[in-house]
């Protein structure tokens, strides 16, 4: 664990040596992924700690605020796991985040339960299930759902996953990689996702303790600052990124979120420094760091419903996420529906040979650009490709984030924003 005193030294040390500073970017990523911020989620106020840190970075970069705080507050519901999280199979303890995940919609559960394994060969029909329910068969059991080779629309397996038969809990098997998410709802039973090679049909029991808490009206905040344009101050370009991540799972496990999205935050801060210290923009550039993106792109949704200036004044939105790689180039969401702007971006990249390729795709509700697009505002979501497989897991750490094309991506974004 890093002590708070050390964290404060990291947080409040400036790193402004040049227009684009890879050391500054690495420091931001290293800092945001430390245990102090706990995955920048709801547990232990990790998201709020990150917002406070980023507010100070906005001030350090000499950004202006639309209010006295740089914050725009909003609330949302979130299911959390703040206390003990422990799972053992036949007495063999599993490691959270490595061997299993508590599914985001799980309820609290504790005790020792018998395992009942169902696959496509032994699953009972509805009549047999009804009889078992009548006998209260599932009350002290965890159902292991092996749906390998089962049609995804199979009604019986859907009912098993929904636990309509009243088991103490459900275990979903995972073949490849544990990928975590968040939920705004919860069940009254336990739900786990376990790697297939960590459990077998020979196992008889599970002993677990899952401490779950449903946070109602959890307070979050967007962090927003701007640099005023010198020629067209009433025309706005928005650069956005989300600073939140998946938070903690129990006291000992957290999701660092280096690529997703400390990398995008670091890119934004580099751009902020450039436009406040090296080259004042012709149009006003607004830097928006959104909270609660991982819960359902809620921070940007709140902003679009409650804008700090008329949305009609926004010329373009550039949303930044997953910028820690780039070996295989980058992808631009909305490129297909805003072809003129994409042509400019692609031409700048080709001319300067920044990235190997910029791929394009259509509309997608997969990040904070989406709500602006729904309002008819031209918006891109740019993310880099290749390099690492870490995503929404405990392996998304600063140490292994390559930042392969980070500097070139900065130059491309700078050129594109200048062109706008």
C-alpha positions in Angstrom: 0.0 0.0 0.0 1.2 3.5 -0.8 1.0 5.8 2.2 -1.0 9.0 1.9 2.0 11.2 2.4 3.7 9.7 -0.6 0.5 10.1 -2.6 0.3 13.8 -1.8 3.9 14.2 -3.0 3.0 12.6 -6.4 -0.3 14.5 -6.7 1.0 18.0 -6.1 4.3 17.8 -8.0 4.1 19.7 -11.4 5.5 18.1 -14.6 5.4 20.8 -17.2 8.5 20.7 -19.2 7.3 20.9 -22.8 4.2 21.0 -25.0 3.7 17.3 -24.9 5.3 15.6 -21.9 5.2 11.9 -21.9 6.6 12.0 -18.3 3.6 14.1 -17.2 1.3 11.6 -18.9 3.0 8.7 -17.1 2.8 10.5 -13.8 -0.9 11.1 -14.2 -1.6 7.5 -15.1 0.7 6.2 -12.3 -1.1 8.4 -9.8 -4.7 7.6 -10.8 -4.0 3.9 -10.7 -2.7 3.8 -7.1 -4.6 2.1 -4.3 -5.4 5.6 -2.8 -7.9 6.1 -5.6 -9.1 2.5 -5.4 -10.1 2.2 -9.0 -11.9 5.5 -9.0 -15.3 4.1 -8.0 -17.9 4.6 -5.4 -16.3 2.5 -2.6 -14.1 4.7 -0.2 -15.0 7.7 -2.4 -12.4 6.8 -4.9 -14.2 8.7 -7.7 -14.4 11.8 -5.5 -10.7 11.6 -4.6 -9.9 11.4 -8.3 -12.1 14.4 -9.1 -10.4 16.5 -6.4 -7.0 15.6 -7.8 -8.1 16.4 -11.4 -9.6 19.7 -10.3 -6.2 20.7 -8.9 -4.6 19.7 -12.2 -7.1 21.9 -14.1 -6.1 24.8 -11.8 -2.4 24.0 -12.4 -3.0 24.1 -16.1 -4.6 27.5 -15.7 -8.0 26.4 -17.0 -11.0 28.6 -16.2 -14.1 27.4 -14.5 -17.8 28.0 -15.3 -18.4 28.1 -11.5 -16.4 28.3 -8.3 -15.6 24.6 -8.1 -14.9 23.1 -11.6 -17.6 20.5 -10.5 -21.0 19.7 -11.9 -22.7 17.4 -9.4 -25.2 14.6 -10.1 -26.4 11.5 -8.4 -26.9 7.8 -9.4 -27.6 4.4 -7.8 -24.8 1.9 -7.7 -24.3 -1.7 -6.4 -21.1 -2.1 -4.5 -19.0 -4.6 -2.6 -17.2 -2.5 0.1 -16.4 -5.1 2.8 -15.3 -8.7 2.9 -15.2 -10.7 -0.4 -14.1 -14.4 0.1 -14.8 -17.5 -1.9 -13.5 -21.1 -1.4 -14.4 -24.2 -3.3 -14.1 -27.4 -1.2 -11.9 -25.5 1.2 -9.6 -24.2 -1.6 -9.5 -20.4 -1.5 -9.9 -18.6 -4.8 -8.4 -15.2 -5.6 -10.8 -12.4 -6.4 -10.2 -10.7 -9.8 -7.9 -13.6 -10.8 -10.0 -16.8 -10.3 -13.5 -15.2 -10.0 -15.5 -12.1 -10.0 -18.6 -11.2 -8.0 -21.1 -10.3 -10.7 -22.0 -6.6 -10.5 -25.7 -7.3 -9.7 -25.0 -9.8 -7.0 -26.6 -9.5 -3.6 -25.0 -10.3 -0.2 -24.5 -13.9 0.7 -22.6 -15.9 3.3 -22.2 -19.5 4.4 -21.4 -22.9 3.0 -23.6 -24.3 0.2 -23.8 -27.5 -1.9 -23.0 -27.2 -5.6 -25.5 -28.3 -8.2 -24.1 -28.5 -11.8 -26.3 -28.2 -14.8 -25.2 -28.5 -18.5 -27.0 -29.3 -21.7 -27.0 -33.0 -20.9 -28.5 -33.1 -17.5 -30.7 -30.0 -17.2 -34.2 -30.9 -16.0 -37.4 -30.0 -17.9 -39.8 -27.5 -16.5 -42.0 -30.1 -14.8 -39.0 -31.6 -13.0 -37.8 -28.1 -12.0 -41.3 -27.4 -10.6 -41.1 -30.5 -8.5 -37.7 -29.6 -7.1 -38.9 -26.1 -6.2 -41.8 -27.6 -4.4 -39.4 -29.7 -2.3 -37.4 -26.5 -1.6 -34.4 -28.3 -3.1 -32.4 -25.2 -4.1 -32.6 -23.2 -0.9 -29.2 -24.3 0.4 -27.5 -24.7 -2.9 -25.4 -22.8 -5.5 -26.3 -23.6 -9.1 -23.3 -23.9 -11.4 -24.4 -23.1 -15.0 -22.4 -24.7 -17.7 -23.9 -23.3 -20.8 -21.2 -24.4 -23.2 -22.8 -25.6 -26.4 -26.2 -24.3 -25.3 -28.2 -21.9 -27.5 -28.0 -18.5 -26.0 -31.8 -18.2 -26.2 -32.4 -21.5 -24.4 -35.3 -20.7 -22.1 -34.4 -23.1 -19.3 -30.8 -21.8 -19.0 -32.2 -18.2 -19.0 -34.4 -19.2 -16.1 -31.4 -20.7 -14.3 -29.4 -17.5 -14.8 -32.3 -15.5 -13.4 -32.5 -17.9 -10.5 -36.3 -18.2 -10.7 -35.9 -21.5 -8.8 -34.8 -19.8 -5.6 -31.2 -21.0 -5.1 -28.8 -19.3 -2.6 -26.7 -18.3 -5.6 -25.6 -18.8 -9.1 -22.1 -19.4 -10.6 -21.5 -18.6 -14.3 -18.5 -20.2 -15.9 -16.0 -18.2 -17.9 -13.7 -19.9 -20.5 -11.3 -17.0 -21.4 -11.1 -13.8 -19.4 -12.7 -12.2 -16.4 -14.2 -8.9 -17.4 -15.9 -6.8 -14.8 -18.7 -4.3 -15.1 -21.0 -2.2 -12.8 -24.7 -2.4 -12.1 -27.4 0.0 -10.9 -29.5 -2.9 -9.7 -29.0 -6.0 -7.5 -30.5 -9.4 -6.8 -31.4 -11.0 -3.4 -29.0 -13.9 -4.1 -25.3 -14.3 -4.8 -23.9 -14.3 -8.3 -20.3 -15.2 -9.3 -18.3 -15.6 -12.5 -15.6 -18.3 -12.1 -12.9 -19.4 -14.5 -13.8 -22.9 -15.7 -10.4 -24.3 -14.7 -10.9 -23.2 -11.1 -14.0 -25.4 -10.5 -15.1 -28.9 -11.7 -18.0 -31.3 -11.3 -16.0 -33.1 -8.7 -16.4 -30.2 -6.3 -19.1 -30.5 -3.8 -19.4 -27.2 -1.8 -18.7 -23.5 -1.9 -18.0 -21.4 1.2 -18.2 -17.6 0.7 -18.9 -14.3 2.2 -19.9 -11.4 0.0 -20.5 -8.1 1.6 -22.8 -6.0 -0.7 -24.2 -2.5 -0.3 -26.6 -0.8 -2.6 -25.7 3.0 -2.7 -28.8 5.1 -3.4 -28.2 8.6 -4.8 -24.5 8.3 -4.7 -23.0 11.7 -5.4 -20.7 12.1 -8.4 -19.4 15.0 -10.4 -18.2 16.0 -13.8 -15.0 18.1 -13.8 -15.1 20.9 -16.3 -12.8 23.7 -17.3 -12.0 25.8 -20.4 -9.5 28.0 -22.1 -11.1 31.0 -23.9 -10.7 31.4 -27.6 -8.8 34.4 -28.8 -10.7 35.0 -32.0 -14.1 33.1 -31.6 -14.7 32.9 -27.9 -18.4 32.0 -28.4 -17.6 29.0 -30.6 -16.8 25.9 -28.5 -14.8 22.7 -29.1 -15.2 20.1 -26.4 -12.5 17.6 -25.5 -13.9 14.9 -23.2 -12.8 11.8 -21.3 -14.2 9.8 -18.4 -12.1 9.7 -15.2 -14.0 7.0 -13.3 -13.4 3.3 -13.4 -14.7 0.1 -11.7 -13.7 0.8 -8.2 -13.1 -1.9 -5.5 -14.3 -5.5 -5.0 -13.9 -6.0 -1.3 -11.1 -4.5 0.8 -8.1 -6.0 -1.1 -9.0 -5.9 -4.8 -9.4 -2.9 -7.0 -9.5 -2.3 -10.8 -6.7 0.2 -11.7 -8.0 1.4 -15.1 -4.7 2.5 -16.6 -5.8 2.3 -20.2 -9.5 2.7 -19.3 -9.3 5.6 -18.8 -6.3 7.2 -17.0 -4.7 7.3 -20.5 -7.5 9.5 -21.9 -7.3 11.8 -18.9 -3.6 12.1 -19.3 -4.0 13.0 -23.0 -6.6 15.6 -22.1 -4.3 17.2 -19.5 -1.5 17.3 -22.0 -3.8 19.1 -24.5 -4.9 21.5 -21.7 -1.3 22.4 -21.0 -0.6 22.9 -24.7 -3.5 25.3 -25.2 -2.9 27.3 -22.0 0.9 27.6 -22.2 2.0 27.2 -25.8 -0.7 28.1 -28.2 -3.9 29.9 -27.2 -6.8 28.5 -29.3 -8.8 30.6 -31.7 -12.0 29.0 -30.5 -12.9 28.2 -26.8 -11.9 24.7 -25.9 -13.8 23.1 -23.0 -12.3 20.2 -21.2 -14.9 17.8 -19.8 -14.0 14.9 -17.5 -17.1 12.8 -16.9 -17.9 10.7 -13.9 -20.1 7.5 -13.9 -19.2 6.5 -17.5 -18.8 2.9 -16.5 -22.2 2.8 -14.9 -23.9 3.8 -18.2 -22.4 7.0 -19.5 -24.3 8.9 -16.9 -22.1 11.9 -16.4 -22.2 13.0 -20.0 -26.0 12.3 -20.0 -26.4 14.6 -17.1 -24.3 17.3 -18.7 -26.3 17.3 -22.0 -29.5 17.6 -20.0 -27.9 20.4 -17.9 -25.4 22.2 -20.1 -23.3 25.0 -18.7 -23.6 26.9 -22.0 -25.9 26.5 -25.0 -25.2 23.2 -26.8 -25.8 25.0 -30.1 -22.4 26.8 -29.5 -20.5 23.5 -29.7 -18.8 23.0 -33.0 -17.4 19.6 -32.3 -16.8 17.0 -29.5 -13.7 14.9 -29.4 -14.0 12.1 -26.8 -10.9 10.3 -25.7 -10.7 6.8 -24.2 -8.3 3.8 -24.2 -5.3 5.8 -25.6 -2.5 3.6 -24.1 -1.6 1.5 -27.1 -1.8 2.2 -30.8 0.3 -0.6 -32.4 -2.6 -1.2 -34.7 -3.6 2.4 -35.1 -6.9 3.8 -33.9 -10.6 3.5 -34.3 -13.0 6.5 -34.7 -16.6 5.9 -33.7 -19.0 8.2 -35.7 -16.5 8.5 -38.5 -19.1 7.0 -40.9 -21.8 9.6 -40.0 -19.4 12.6 -40.0 -17.3 11.8 -43.1 -16.1 15.4 -43.8 -14.5 15.7 -40.3 -13.1 12.2 -40.6 -11.5 13.0 -43.9 -9.7 15.9 -42.3 -8.5 13.7 -39.4 -7.4 10.9 -41.8 -5.6 13.4 -44.1 -3.6 14.9 -41.2 -2.6 11.4 -40.1 -1.5 10.4 -43.5 0.4 13.5 -44.1 2.4 13.3 -40.9 2.4 9.5 -40.6 1.3 9.6 -37.0 -0.6 6.3 -36.6 -0.4 3.1 -38.8 -4.1 3.5 -39.7 -7.2 5.2 -38.5 -10.2 2.9 -38.9 -13.8 4.1 -39.0 -17.1 2.8 -37.7 -20.6 4.1 -37.3 -22.7 5.3 -34.4 -22.3 3.5 -31.1 -23.5 4.2 -27.6 -20.2 3.1 -26.0 -18.8 6.3 -24.5 -19.5 9.9 -23.6 -19.7 11.2 -27.1 -23.0 9.5 -27.6 -25.4 12.0 -25.9 -23.9 14.8 -27.8 -24.4 12.9 -31.1 -28.0 12.4 -30.1 -28.4 16.2 -29.9 -27.0 16.5 -33.4 -23.6 17.7 -32.4 -20.7 16.4 -34.5 -18.8 14.1 -32.3 -15.9 11.5 -32.5 -14.9 8.9 -30.1 -11.2 8.0 -30.7 -9.5 5.0 -29.1 -6.2 3.2 -29.9 -5.9 -0.4 -31.0 -3.5 -3.4 -30.3 -0.8 -3.9 -27.8 -2.4 -5.3 -24.7 -5.5 -7.4 -23.9 -6.1 -5.9 -20.4 -9.6 -4.4 -20.2 -12.0 -4.1 -17.3 -9.8 -6.3 -15.2 -7.2 -6.2 -12.5 -4.4 -6.4 -15.1 -5.1 -2.9 -16.5 -2.1 -1.4 -14.7 0.2 1.5 -15.4 3.3 -0.7 -15.3 2.4 -2.7 -18.4 0.6 0.1 -20.4 2.9 0.6 -23.4 1.8 4.1 -24.5 3.2 3.1 -27.9 1.6 5.8 -29.9 0.7 8.3 -27.2 2.9 11.1 -28.4 1.9 10.7 -32.0 -1.7 10.5 -31.0 -1.3 13.8 -29.1 0.2 15.5 -32.2 -2.7 14.2 -34.3 -5.3 15.5 -31.9 -3.5 18.8 -31.6 -3.4 19.2 -35.4 -7.1 18.2 -35.7 -8.2 20.6 -33.0 -6.2 23.4 -34.7 -7.9 22.6 -38.0 -11.3 22.8 -36.4 
